[in-house]
Amino acid sequence: MKQTPKQTLRSCEKDHQYYKSSDCPVCPVCESERKPLQGFLSLLSAPARRVLENKEITTLEKLAEYSEKELLALHGFGKSSIPKLLSALEKENLAFKKEYE
């Protein structure tokens, strides 16, 4: 566990110790332990995965109800996740919701 400037040593409820510089309360050890081993959520970074889980978007069918623009508007969800999700959707003959202007 390497410390960089401006990081503080923290511990979580499970007594994992880690360094963080942000106000984010998420323990990186706990987060890696709960990462799915398969499925489309396993393809994503922890922040992107958490935002989808918090919105109860845990199936590809539910994901297909959202447009790329709607997902990108969610805090913690970045554009690098879109190609991964698009590929997962296409494998199941699904797609993101279309944007109508």
PyMOL commands that set and color helices and strands:
alter all, ss='L'
color gray80, all
select helices_A, chain A and resi 28-33+40-43+46-54+60-63+68-72+81-91
alter helices_A, ss='H'
color red, helices_A
select strands_A, chain A and resi 8-11+17-20
alter strands_A, ss='S'
color yellow, strands_A
deselect
rebuild
show_as cartoon
